[in-house]
Amino acid sequence: MFYANEHEPVHVHGKIQGRESRADIIVLNGVVSEIRYSTVTGRAPLDINEMRYFEEIVSARSDDIITKWIDFFVLHKSITPERITRRLK
């Protein structure tokens, strides 16, 4: 997810039962060059299994995340939220 008042770089938050971590998606020349994971101040981080799942989702869907980020924050379009409830593999 991302919050409506977000800032660059493009990033998303993974939240599960009050725990939260963040993934910054670094884009160079229109291509994802790196994904950096970090904790969120004031929140307990995702546990190891949750973090693996979060990394799997962000890695598999980084292009979709960037597209939705641009649509929402740059083009001010309405976007449809997606809830991912099962493994992608």
C-alpha positions in Angstrom: 0.0 0.0 0.0 1.0 3.6 -0.1 -0.4 6.5 1.8 -2.1 9.4 0.0 0.5 11.9 1.2 3.6 10.0 0.0 6.8 11.4 -1.3 9.6 10.2 -3.6 11.3 7.8 -4.1 8.5 5.5 -5.3 7.8 3.2 -2.4 5.2 0.9 -0.9 4.4 -0.3 2.6 3.8 -3.8 3.6 1.4 -4.1 6.6 0.3 -7.2 8.5 -1.4 -7.1 11.9 0.2 -3.8 12.9 3.7 -4.6 11.7 5.0 -2.6 8.8 8.0 -2.4 6.5 8.8 -0.3 3.5 10.3 -1.0 0.0 11.9 1.9 -2.0 11.9 1.2 -5.7 14.8 2.9 -7.4 14.4 3.5 -11.1 17.2 4.6 -13.4 16.5 5.3 -17.1 13.0 3.9 -16.8 14.2 0.5 -15.4 14.0 -0.8 -11.8 17.6 -0.9 -10.7 17.2 -1.7 -7.0 14.7 -2.3 -4.3 15.7 -1.2 -0.8 13.8 -2.5 2.2 13.7 -0.7 5.5 11.7 -0.4 8.7 9.1 2.2 9.4 9.7 4.5 12.4 7.3 3.8 15.2 6.2 0.4 13.9 7.4 -3.1 14.5 8.9 -4.6 11.3 7.4 -7.5 9.4 8.6 -10.8 10.7 11.0 -12.9 8.6 8.3 -14.9 6.8 6.2 -11.8 6.2 9.2 -10.0 4.9 10.0 -12.7 2.4 6.4 -12.6 1.2 6.6 -8.7 0.9 9.8 -9.0 -1.0 8.3 -11.5 -3.4 5.3 -9.3 -4.1 7.3 -6.1 -4.6 9.8 -7.8 -6.8 7.1 -9.5 -9.0 4.9 -6.4 -9.1 7.4 -3.5 -9.1 6.3 -2.3 -12.6 2.7 -2.3 -11.6 3.5 -0.4 -8.4 5.4 2.3 -10.4 2.5 2.7 -12.8 0.0 3.1 -10.0 2.3 5.5 -8.2 2.6 7.7 -11.3 -1.1 7.5 -12.1 -2.0 8.6 -8.5 0.7 11.1 -7.5 1.7 12.5 -10.9 -1.4 12.2 -13.1 -3.9 12.5 -10.2 -5.9 9.6 -11.6 -8.1 7.4 -9.4 -6.6 3.9 -9.0 -8.2 0.6 -8.0 -6.7 -0.9 -4.9 -5.6 -4.5 -5.1 -5.5 -6.9 -2.2 -3.1 -9.8 -2.7 -4.2 -12.7 -0.6 -2.2 -15.6 -1.9 1.3 -16.4 -3.0 2.3 -15.3 -6.5 4.3 -18.5 -7.3 
